Amino acid sequence: MIPAPTKWRYRLDSSGALRPFERAQMHFIGRAMVAKGWLAPADLPPADSLKVEVAGPARDVLFPPPAAAPDSLPI
């Protein structure tokens, strides 16, 4: 995500958490790694426990906070 955050933006929901279909994709890759012997089966967590969250300045770039309402409008 770091090199091209806007390319990956659609994979996150509006709160910055990973969407369910992306967790399933991560789990699919994990299962392929287990099948090839690159990952021990015990080290593969359940799909619903896989989490990625964008926080801090990166979150503000991808999901800018709503613009503040002006205190008073110019006349």
C-alpha beads as a LAMMPS data file, in Angstrom:
LAMMPS data file: protein, C-alpha beads

75 atoms
74 bonds

1 atom types
1 bond types

-500.0 500.0 xlo xhi
-500.0 500.0 ylo yhi
-500.0 500.0 zlo zhi

Masses

1 110.0

Atoms # bond

1 1 1 0.000 0.000 0.000
2 1 1 2.784 2.425 0.827
3 1 1 4.131 3.014 -2.721
4 1 1 0.697 3.725 -4.227
5 1 1 -1.924 4.349 -1.528
6 1 1 -4.593 5.694 -3.859
7 1 1 -4.327 2.529 -5.987
8 1 1 -5.247 0.439 -2.929
9 1 1 -7.865 2.827 -1.542
10 1 1 -10.850 0.831 -2.831
11 1 1 -9.700 -2.125 -0.732
12 1 1 -10.507 -0.199 2.444
13 1 1 -13.835 0.899 3.832
14 1 1 -14.592 4.481 4.841
15 1 1 -13.211 3.871 8.329
16 1 1 -9.840 2.741 6.909
17 1 1 -10.330 -0.959 7.690
18 1 1 -9.758 -3.746 5.179
19 1 1 -12.875 -4.845 3.266
20 1 1 -14.052 -8.476 3.702
21 1 1 -13.160 -9.520 0.130
22 1 1 -9.590 -8.343 0.733
23 1 1 -9.334 -10.374 3.936
24 1 1 -10.484 -13.396 1.914
25 1 1 -7.806 -12.660 -0.706
26 1 1 -5.113 -12.433 1.993
27 1 1 -6.286 -15.758 3.413
28 1 1 -6.229 -17.337 -0.065
29 1 1 -2.602 -16.260 -0.459
30 1 1 -1.827 -17.634 3.001
31 1 1 -3.345 -21.001 2.064
32 1 1 -1.214 -21.058 -1.104
33 1 1 1.861 -20.367 1.027
34 1 1 0.902 -23.287 3.306
35 1 1 0.458 -25.571 0.265
36 1 1 3.960 -24.661 -0.965
37 1 1 5.466 -25.205 2.470
38 1 1 6.412 -21.544 2.927
39 1 1 4.133 -21.133 5.944
40 1 1 3.278 -23.573 8.711
41 1 1 -0.453 -24.386 8.804
42 1 1 -0.565 -23.379 12.472
43 1 1 0.719 -19.914 11.524
44 1 1 -2.188 -19.162 9.171
45 1 1 -4.787 -17.144 11.103
46 1 1 -8.504 -17.328 10.262
47 1 1 -9.579 -14.964 7.463
48 1 1 -11.862 -12.948 9.735
49 1 1 -8.958 -12.138 12.063
50 1 1 -6.776 -10.591 9.341
51 1 1 -6.740 -6.847 9.853
52 1 1 -5.115 -3.869 8.204
53 1 1 -6.045 -0.388 9.266
54 1 1 -4.853 2.936 7.967
55 1 1 -4.252 5.461 10.723
56 1 1 -2.470 8.731 11.320
57 1 1 -1.550 11.079 8.476
58 1 1 -2.029 8.354 5.838
59 1 1 -5.677 7.993 6.867
60 1 1 -6.217 11.732 6.518
61 1 1 -4.742 11.646 3.004
62 1 1 -6.885 8.710 1.853
63 1 1 -10.000 9.711 3.774
64 1 1 -9.895 13.458 4.373
65 1 1 -12.030 14.623 7.277
66 1 1 -15.121 16.569 6.273
67 1 1 -14.465 20.258 5.758
68 1 1 -15.234 22.315 8.808
69 1 1 -18.244 24.583 8.498
70 1 1 -17.237 28.238 8.510
71 1 1 -18.191 30.168 11.644
72 1 1 -19.728 32.923 9.599
73 1 1 -20.213 33.473 5.917
74 1 1 -18.851 36.657 4.351
75 1 1 -21.514 39.134 3.342

Bonds

1 1 1 2
2 1 2 3
3 1 3 4
4 1 4 5
5 1 5 6
6 1 6 7
7 1 7 8
8 1 8 9
9 1 9 10
10 1 10 11
11 1 11 12
12 1 12 13
13 1 13 14
14 1 14 15
15 1 15 16
16 1 16 17
17 1 17 18
18 1 18 19
19 1 19 20
20 1 20 21
21 1 21 22
22 1 22 23
23 1 23 24
24 1 24 25
25 1 25 26
26 1 26 27
27 1 27 28
28 1 28 29
29 1 29 30
30 1 30 31
31 1 31 32
32 1 32 33
33 1 33 34
34 1 34 35
35 1 35 36
36 1 36 37
37 1 37 38
38 1 38 39
39 1 39 40
40 1 40 41
41 1 41 42
42 1 42 43
43 1 43 44
44 1 44 45
45 1 45 46
46 1 46 47
47 1 47 48
48 1 48 49
49 1 49 50
50 1 50 51
51 1 51 52
52 1 52 53
53 1 53 54
54 1 54 55
55 1 55 56
56 1 56 57
57 1 57 58
58 1 58 59
59 1 59 60
60 1 60 61
61 1 61 62
62 1 62 63
63 1 63 64
64 1 64 65
65 1 65 66
66 1 66 67
67 1 67 68
68 1 68 69
69 1 69 70
70 1 70 71
71 1 71 72
72 1 72 73
73 1 73 74
74 1 74 75
